[in-house]
Amino acid sequence: MEDEDALNVFDRGYLEYKQFDHYCKEGIRFVTRLKNNACVEVLKEL
């Protein structure tokens, strides 16, 4: 079981988008560097 306060960090070479979708649905926090051609949708700027 993961610590709910954990922040997972992935290298740009790790491109498991389905896994990233799973993390988002489960509320698992993570950061990764995106490729230059990644399509993103900004939800909110802080």
CHARMM-style PDB file with segment names, atoms N, HN, CA, C and O in Angstrom:
ATOM      1  N   MET     1       0.845  -1.186   0.000  1.00  0.00      PROA
ATOM      2  CA  MET     1       0.000   0.000   0.000  1.00  0.00      PROA
ATOM      3  C   MET     1       0.882   1.238   0.000  1.00  0.00      PROA
ATOM      4  O   MET     1       1.837   1.329   0.772  1.00  0.00      PROA
ATOM      5  N   GLU     2       0.564   2.181  -0.859  1.00  0.00      PROA
ATOM      6  HN  GLU     2      -0.212   2.107  -1.486  1.00  0.00      PROA
ATOM      7  CA  GLU     2       1.344   3.401  -0.936  1.00  0.00      PROA
ATOM      8  C   GLU     2       0.930   4.378   0.161  1.00  0.00      PROA
ATOM      9  O   GLU     2      -0.223   4.413   0.591  1.00  0.00      PROA
ATOM     10  N   ASP     3       1.890   5.154   0.588  1.00  0.00      PROA
ATOM     11  HN  ASP     3       2.827   5.126   0.238  1.00  0.00      PROA
ATOM     12  CA  ASP     3       1.620   6.229   1.534  1.00  0.00      PROA
ATOM     13  C   ASP     3       0.787   7.287   0.807  1.00  0.00      PROA
ATOM     14  O   ASP     3       1.173   7.731  -0.274  1.00  0.00      PROA
ATOM     15  N   GLU     4      -0.324   7.690   1.368  1.00  0.00      PROA
ATOM     16  HN  GLU     4      -0.637   7.330   2.247  1.00  0.00      PROA
ATOM     17  CA  GLU     4      -1.194   8.654   0.684  1.00  0.00      PROA
ATOM     18  C   GLU     4      -0.549  10.019   0.530  1.00  0.00      PROA
ATOM     19  O   GLU     4      -1.020  10.831  -0.266  1.00  0.00      PROA
ATOM     20  N   ASP     5       0.520  10.292   1.272  1.00  0.00      PROA
ATOM     21  HN  ASP     5       0.903   9.633   1.919  1.00  0.00      PROA
ATOM     22  CA  ASP     5       1.241  11.555   1.136  1.00  0.00      PROA
ATOM     23  C   ASP     5       2.392  11.462   0.138  1.00  0.00      PROA
ATOM     24  O   ASP     5       3.114  12.438  -0.067  1.00  0.00      PROA
ATOM     25  N   ALA     6       2.567  10.297  -0.482  1.00  0.00      PROA
ATOM     26  HN  ALA     6       1.980   9.505  -0.315  1.00  0.00      PROA
ATOM     27  CA  ALA     6       3.688  10.097  -1.412  1.00  0.00      PROA
ATOM     28  C   ALA     6       3.493  10.922  -2.674  1.00  0.00      PROA
ATOM     29  O   ALA     6       2.367  11.163  -3.109  1.00  0.00      PROA
ATOM     30  N   LEU     7       4.597  11.346  -3.249  1.00  0.00      PROA
ATOM     31  HN  LEU     7       5.512  11.150  -2.896  1.00  0.00      PROA
ATOM     32  CA  LEU     7       4.610  12.021  -4.537  1.00  0.00      PROA
ATOM     33  C   LEU     7       5.547  11.219  -5.428  1.00  0.00      PROA
ATOM     34  O   LEU     7       6.757  11.199  -5.206  1.00  0.00      PROA
ATOM     35  N   ASN     8       4.989  10.561  -6.432  1.00  0.00      PROA
ATOM     36  HN  ASN     8       4.006  10.577  -6.613  1.00  0.00      PROA
ATOM     37  CA  ASN     8       5.759   9.733  -7.341  1.00  0.00      PROA
ATOM     38  C   ASN     8       6.382  10.603  -8.424  1.00  0.00      PROA
ATOM     39  O   ASN     8       5.725  11.496  -8.959  1.00  0.00      PROA
ATOM     40  N   VAL     9       7.650  10.346  -8.748  1.00  0.00      PROA
ATOM     41  HN  VAL     9       8.183   9.621  -8.313  1.00  0.00      PROA
ATOM     42  CA  VAL     9       8.370  11.117  -9.759  1.00  0.00      PROA
ATOM     43  C   VAL     9       8.829  10.150 -10.843  1.00  0.00      PROA
ATOM     44  O   VAL     9       9.444   9.125 -10.550  1.00  0.00      PROA
ATOM     45  N   PHE    10       8.523  10.485 -12.106  1.00  0.00      PROA
ATOM     46  HN  PHE    10       8.023  11.318 -12.343  1.00  0.00      PROA
ATOM     47  CA  PHE    10       8.879   9.635 -13.227  1.00  0.00      PROA
ATOM     48  C   PHE    10       9.739  10.404 -14.216  1.00  0.00      PROA
ATOM     49  O   PHE    10       9.559  11.605 -14.416  1.00  0.00      PROA
ATOM     50  N   ASP    11      10.659   9.706 -14.819  1.00  0.00      PROA
ATOM     51  HN  ASP    11      10.805   8.730 -14.656  1.00  0.00      PROA
ATOM     52  CA  ASP    11      11.501  10.272 -15.860  1.00  0.00      PROA
ATOM     53  C   ASP    11      10.700  10.370 -17.158  1.00  0.00      PROA
ATOM     54  O   ASP    11       9.705   9.669 -17.342  1.00  0.00      PROA
ATOM     55  N   ARG    12      11.145  11.238 -18.042  1.00  0.00      PROA
ATOM     56  HN  ARG    12      11.954  11.807 -17.892  1.00  0.00      PROA
ATOM     57  CA  ARG    12      10.476  11.416 -19.327  1.00  0.00      PROA
ATOM     58  C   ARG    12      10.441  10.109 -20.135  1.00  0.00      PROA
ATOM     59  O   ARG    12       9.552   9.927 -20.966  1.00  0.00      PROA
ATOM     60  N   GLY    13      11.378   9.215 -19.905  1.00  0.00      PROA
ATOM     61  HN  GLY    13      12.101   9.363 -19.229  1.00  0.00      PROA
ATOM     62  CA  GLY    13      11.422   7.947 -20.624  1.00  0.00      PROA
ATOM     63  C   GLY    13      10.319   6.981 -20.222  1.00  0.00      PROA
ATOM     64  O   GLY    13      10.078   6.005 -20.931  1.00  0.00      PROA
ATOM     65  N   TYR    14       9.646   7.223 -19.110  1.00  0.00      PROA
ATOM     66  HN  TYR    14       9.842   8.017 -18.533  1.00  0.00      PROA
ATOM     67  CA  TYR    14       8.561   6.355 -18.647  1.00  0.00      PROA
ATOM     68  C   TYR    14       7.261   6.884 -19.232  1.00  0.00      PROA
ATOM     69  O   TYR    14       6.744   7.906 -18.781  1.00  0.00      PROA
ATOM     70  N   LEU    15       6.734   6.195 -20.231  1.00  0.00      PROA
ATOM     71  HN  LEU    15       7.154   5.365 -20.598  1.00  0.00      PROA
ATOM     72  CA  LEU    15       5.556   6.706 -20.944  1.00  0.00      PROA
ATOM     73  C   LEU    15       4.384   5.745 -20.866  1.00  0.00      PROA
ATOM     74  O   LEU    15       3.880   5.288 -21.892  1.00  0.00      PROA
ATOM     75  N   GLU    16       3.963   5.447 -19.682  1.00  0.00      PROA
ATOM     76  HN  GLU    16       4.373   5.818 -18.849  1.00  0.00      PROA
ATOM     77  CA  GLU    16       2.812   4.570 -19.494  1.00  0.00      PROA
ATOM     78  C   GLU    16       1.576   5.433 -19.258  1.00  0.00      PROA
ATOM     79  O   GLU    16       1.141   5.616 -18.121  1.00  0.00      PROA
ATOM     80  N   TYR    17       1.017   5.963 -20.350  1.00  0.00      PROA
ATOM     81  HN  TYR    17       1.370   5.815 -21.273  1.00  0.00      PROA
ATOM     82  CA  TYR    17      -0.104   6.892 -20.224  1.00  0.00      PROA
ATOM     83  C   TYR    17      -1.324   6.260 -19.572  1.00  0.00      PROA
ATOM     84  O   TYR    17      -2.043   6.931 -18.832  1.00  0.00      PROA
ATOM     85  N   LYS    18      -1.567   4.992 -19.832  1.00  0.00      PROA
ATOM     86  HN  LYS    18      -0.982   4.447 -20.433  1.00  0.00      PROA
ATOM     87  CA  LYS    18      -2.701   4.323 -19.175  1.00  0.00      PROA
ATOM     88  C   LYS    18      -2.483   4.271 -17.666  1.00  0.00      PROA
ATOM     89  O   LYS    18      -3.430   4.406 -16.890  1.00  0.00      PROA
ATOM     90  N   GLN    19      -1.235   4.075 -17.256  1.00  0.00      PROA
ATOM     91  HN  GLN    19      -0.466   3.965 -17.886  1.00  0.00      PROA
ATOM     92  CA  GLN    19      -0.925   4.055 -15.827  1.00  0.00      PROA
ATOM     93  C   GLN    19      -1.105   5.452 -15.234  1.00  0.00      PROA
ATOM     94  O   GLN    19      -1.592   5.593 -14.113  1.00  0.00      PROA
ATOM     95  N   PHE    20      -0.712   6.485 -15.984  1.00  0.00      PROA
ATOM     96  HN  PHE    20      -0.316   6.370 -16.895  1.00  0.00      PROA
ATOM     97  CA  PHE    20      -0.915   7.860 -15.518  1.00  0.00      PROA
ATOM     98  C   PHE    20      -2.412   8.141 -15.358  1.00  0.00      PROA
ATOM     99  O   PHE    20      -2.827   8.772 -14.386  1.00  0.00      PROA
ATOM    100  N   ASP    21      -3.218   7.671 -16.314  1.00  0.00      PROA
ATOM    101  HN  ASP    21      -2.880   7.159 -17.103  1.00  0.00      PROA
ATOM    102  CA  ASP    21      -4.678   7.830 -16.202  1.00  0.00      PROA
ATOM    103  C   ASP    21      -5.195   7.155 -14.938  1.00  0.00      PROA
ATOM    104  O   ASP    21      -6.044   7.704 -14.236  1.00  0.00      PROA
ATOM    105  N   HSD    22      -4.680   5.963 -14.650  1.00  0.00      PROA
ATOM    106  HN  HSD    22      -3.991   5.516 -15.220  1.00  0.00      PROA
ATOM    107  CA  HSD    22      -5.076   5.236 -13.438  1.00  0.00      PROA
ATOM    108  C   HSD    22      -4.725   6.045 -12.191  1.00  0.00      PROA
ATOM    109  O   HSD    22      -5.536   6.179 -11.274  1.00  0.00      PROA
ATOM    110  N   TYR    23      -3.508   6.581 -12.172  1.00  0.00      PROA
ATOM    111  HN  TYR    23      -2.849   6.473 -12.916  1.00  0.00      PROA
ATOM    112  CA  TYR    23      -3.082   7.397 -11.022  1.00  0.00      PROA
ATOM    113  C   TYR    23      -4.031   8.578 -10.827  1.00  0.00      PROA
ATOM    114  O   TYR    23      -4.432   8.883  -9.704  1.00  0.00      PROA
ATOM    115  N   CYS    24      -4.386   9.235 -11.923  1.00  0.00      PROA
ATOM    116  HN  CYS    24      -4.061   8.987 -12.836  1.00  0.00      PROA
ATOM    117  CA  CYS    24      -5.293  10.384 -11.820  1.00  0.00      PROA
ATOM    118  C   CYS    24      -6.642   9.965 -11.248  1.00  0.00      PROA
ATOM    119  O   CYS    24      -7.182  10.640 -10.373  1.00  0.00      PROA
ATOM    120  N   LYS    25      -7.186   8.860 -11.736  1.00  0.00      PROA
ATOM    121  HN  LYS    25      -6.747   8.311 -12.448  1.00  0.00      PROA
ATOM    122  CA  LYS    25      -8.492   8.389 -11.268  1.00  0.00      PROA
ATOM    123  C   LYS    25      -8.460   7.999  -9.801  1.00  0.00      PROA
ATOM    124  O   LYS    25      -9.450   8.166  -9.088  1.00  0.00      PROA
ATOM    125  N   GLU    26      -7.318   7.478  -9.346  1.00  0.00      PROA
ATOM    126  HN  GLU    26      -6.515   7.343  -9.926  1.00  0.00      PROA
ATOM    127  CA  GLU    26      -7.185   7.027  -7.961  1.00  0.00      PROA
ATOM    128  C   GLU    26      -6.686   8.124  -7.022  1.00  0.00      PROA
ATOM    129  O   GLU    26      -6.570   7.899  -5.817  1.00  0.00      PROA
ATOM    130  N   GLY    27      -6.392   9.301  -7.558  1.00  0.00      PROA
ATOM    131  HN  GLY    27      -6.487   9.484  -8.536  1.00  0.00      PROA
ATOM    132  CA  GLY    27      -5.905  10.399  -6.723  1.00  0.00      PROA
ATOM    133  C   GLY    27      -4.462  10.230  -6.289  1.00  0.00      PROA
ATOM    134  O   GLY    27      -4.032  10.830  -5.304  1.00  0.00      PROA
ATOM    135  N   ILE    28      -3.706   9.411  -7.023  1.00  0.00      PROA
ATOM    136  HN  ILE    28      -4.055   8.924  -7.824  1.00  0.00      PROA
ATOM    137  CA  ILE    28      -2.290   9.202  -6.713  1.00  0.00      PROA
ATOM    138  C   ILE    28      -1.493  10.344  -7.328  1.00  0.00      PROA
ATOM    139  O   ILE    28      -1.575  10.597  -8.530  1.00  0.00      PROA
ATOM    140  N   ARG    29      -0.727  11.025  -6.497  1.00  0.00      PROA
ATOM    141  HN  ARG    29      -0.660  10.820  -5.521  1.00  0.00      PROA
ATOM    142  CA  ARG    29       0.018  12.198  -6.970  1.00  0.00      PROA
ATOM    143  C   ARG    29       1.300  11.774  -7.677  1.00  0.00      PROA
ATOM    144  O   ARG    29       2.008  10.873  -7.228  1.00  0.00      PROA
ATOM    145  N   PHE    30       1.582  12.451  -8.803  1.00  0.00      PROA
ATOM    146  HN  PHE    30       1.006  13.183  -9.167  1.00  0.00      PROA
ATOM    147  CA  PHE    30       2.815  12.160  -9.528  1.00  0.00      PROA
ATOM    148  C   PHE    30       3.228  13.368 -10.353  1.00  0.00      PROA
ATOM    149  O   PHE    30       2.405  14.225 -10.677  1.00  0.00      PROA
ATOM    150  N   VAL    31       4.497  13.427 -10.684  1.00  0.00      PROA
ATOM    151  HN  VAL    31       5.166  12.732 -10.421  1.00  0.00      PROA
ATOM    152  CA  VAL    31       5.026  14.437 -11.601  1.00  0.00      PROA
ATOM    153  C   VAL    31       5.909  13.725 -12.611  1.00  0.00      PROA
ATOM    154  O   VAL    31       6.534  12.709 -12.310  1.00  0.00      PROA
ATOM    155  N   THR    32       5.947  14.278 -13.809  1.00  0.00      PROA
ATOM    156  HN  THR    32       5.440  15.104 -14.054  1.00  0.00      PROA
ATOM    157  CA  THR    32       6.821  13.766 -14.854  1.00  0.00      PROA
ATOM    158  C   THR    32       7.083  14.888 -15.846  1.00  0.00      PROA
ATOM    159  O   THR    32       6.292  15.824 -15.958  1.00  0.00      PROA
ATOM    160  N   ARG    33       8.174  14.793 -16.551  1.00  0.00      PROA
ATOM    161  HN  ARG    33       8.817  14.032 -16.459  1.00  0.00      PROA
ATOM    162  CA  ARG    33       8.447  15.755 -17.615  1.00  0.00      PROA
ATOM    163  C   ARG    33       7.778  15.245 -18.878  1.00  0.00      PROA
ATOM    164  O   ARG    33       7.881  14.064 -19.210  1.00  0.00      PROA
ATOM    165  N   LEU    34       7.100  16.128 -19.575  1.00  0.00      PROA
ATOM    166  HN  LEU    34       7.017  17.088 -19.306  1.00  0.00      PROA
ATOM    167  CA  LEU    34       6.399  15.745 -20.790  1.00  0.00      PROA
ATOM    168  C   LEU    34       7.296  15.898 -22.003  1.00  0.00      PROA
ATOM    169  O   LEU    34       8.243  16.684 -22.005  1.00  0.00      PROA
ATOM    170  N   LYS    35       6.981  15.137 -23.025  1.00  0.00      PROA
ATOM    171  HN  LYS    35       6.211  14.498 -23.023  1.00  0.00      PROA
ATOM    172  CA  LYS    35       7.657  15.306 -24.298  1.00  0.00      PROA
ATOM    173  C   LYS    35       7.171  16.612 -24.928  1.00  0.00      PROA
ATOM    174  O   LYS    35       6.107  17.122 -24.577  1.00  0.00      PROA
ATOM    175  N   ASN    36       7.949  17.138 -25.847  1.00  0.00      PROA
ATOM    176  HN  ASN    36       8.814  16.724 -26.132  1.00  0.00      PROA
ATOM    177  CA  ASN    36       7.606  18.413 -26.494  1.00  0.00      PROA
ATOM    178  C   ASN    36       6.279  18.359 -27.244  1.00  0.00      PROA
ATOM    179  O   ASN    36       5.593  19.376 -27.351  1.00  0.00      PROA
ATOM    180  N   ASN    37       5.907  17.194 -27.762  1.00  0.00      PROA
ATOM    181  HN  ASN    37       6.464  16.368 -27.676  1.00  0.00      PROA
ATOM    182  CA  ASN    37       4.683  17.091 -28.562  1.00  0.00      PROA
ATOM    183  C   ASN    37       3.469  16.619 -27.749  1.00  0.00      PROA
ATOM    184  O   ASN    37       2.457  16.233 -28.334  1.00  0.00      PROA
ATOM    185  N   ALA    38       3.550  16.643 -26.445  1.00  0.00      PROA
ATOM    186  HN  ALA    38       4.373  16.957 -25.970  1.00  0.00      PROA
ATOM    187  CA  ALA    38       2.439  16.201 -25.600  1.00  0.00      PROA
ATOM    188  C   ALA    38       1.275  17.181 -25.695  1.00  0.00      PROA
ATOM    189  O   ALA    38       1.466  18.397 -25.691  1.00  0.00      PROA
ATOM    190  N   CYS    39       0.081  16.637 -25.781  1.00  0.00      PROA
ATOM    191  HN  CYS    39      -0.074  15.649 -25.784  1.00  0.00      PROA
ATOM    192  CA  CYS    39      -1.140  17.455 -25.781  1.00  0.00      PROA
ATOM    193  C   CYS    39      -1.629  17.562 -24.337  1.00  0.00      PROA
ATOM    194  O   CYS    39      -1.869  16.547 -23.682  1.00  0.00      PROA
ATOM    195  N   VAL    40      -1.772  18.765 -23.856  1.00  0.00      PROA
ATOM    196  HN  VAL    40      -1.577  19.589 -24.388  1.00  0.00      PROA
ATOM    197  CA  VAL    40      -2.215  18.973 -22.479  1.00  0.00      PROA
ATOM    198  C   VAL    40      -3.384  19.940 -22.440  1.00  0.00      PROA
ATOM    199  O   VAL    40      -3.572  20.757 -23.341  1.00  0.00      PROA
ATOM    200  N   GLU    41      -4.158  19.827 -21.381  1.00  0.00      PROA
ATOM    201  HN  GLU    41      -4.005  19.163 -20.649  1.00  0.00      PROA
ATOM    202  CA  GLU    41      -5.274  20.734 -21.140  1.00  0.00      PROA
ATOM    203  C   GLU    41      -5.057  21.377 -19.784  1.00  0.00      PROA
ATOM    204  O   GLU    41      -5.061  20.690 -18.762  1.00  0.00      PROA
ATOM    205  N   VAL    42      -4.868  22.684 -19.764  1.00  0.00      PROA
ATOM    206  HN  VAL    42      -4.865  23.242 -20.593  1.00  0.00      PROA
ATOM    207  CA  VAL    42      -4.671  23.413 -18.519  1.00  0.00      PROA
ATOM    208  C   VAL    42      -6.033  23.559 -17.839  1.00  0.00      PROA
ATOM    209  O   VAL    42      -6.958  24.144 -18.402  1.00  0.00      PROA
ATOM    210  N   LEU    43      -6.142  23.025 -16.636  1.00  0.00      PROA
ATOM    211  HN  LEU    43      -5.390  22.550 -16.179  1.00  0.00      PROA
ATOM    212  CA  LEU    43      -7.391  23.107 -15.889  1.00  0.00      PROA
ATOM    213  C   LEU    43      -7.463  24.350 -15.033  1.00  0.00      PROA
ATOM    214  O   LEU    43      -8.524  24.951 -14.861  1.00  0.00      PROA
ATOM    215  N   LYS    44      -6.285  24.734 -14.487  1.00  0.00      PROA
ATOM    216  HN  LYS    44      -5.423  24.246 -14.627  1.00  0.00      PROA
ATOM    217  CA  LYS    44      -6.264  25.897 -13.601  1.00  0.00      PROA
ATOM    218  C   LYS    44      -4.815  26.357 -13.466  1.00  0.00      PROA
ATOM    219  O   LYS    44      -3.908  25.540 -13.304  1.00  0.00      PROA
ATOM    220  N   GLU    45      -4.610  27.640 -13.532  1.00  0.00      PROA
ATOM    221  HN  GLU    45      -5.347  28.303 -13.664  1.00  0.00      PROA
ATOM    222  CA  GLU    45      -3.273  28.184 -13.307  1.00  0.00      PROA
ATOM    223  C   GLU    45      -3.241  28.830 -11.944  1.00  0.00      PROA
ATOM    224  O   GLU    45      -4.170  29.542 -11.563  1.00  0.00      PROA
ATOM    225  N   LEU    46      -2.184  28.588 -11.214  1.00  0.00      PROA
ATOM    226  HN  LEU    46      -1.429  28.009 -11.523  1.00  0.00      PROA
ATOM    227  CA  LEU    46      -2.027  29.151  -9.867  1.00  0.00      PROA
ATOM    228  C   LEU    46      -0.873  30.131  -9.858  1.00  0.00      PROA
ATOM    229  OT1 LEU    46      -0.571  30.719  -8.820  1.00  0.00      PROA
TER     230      LEU     46
END
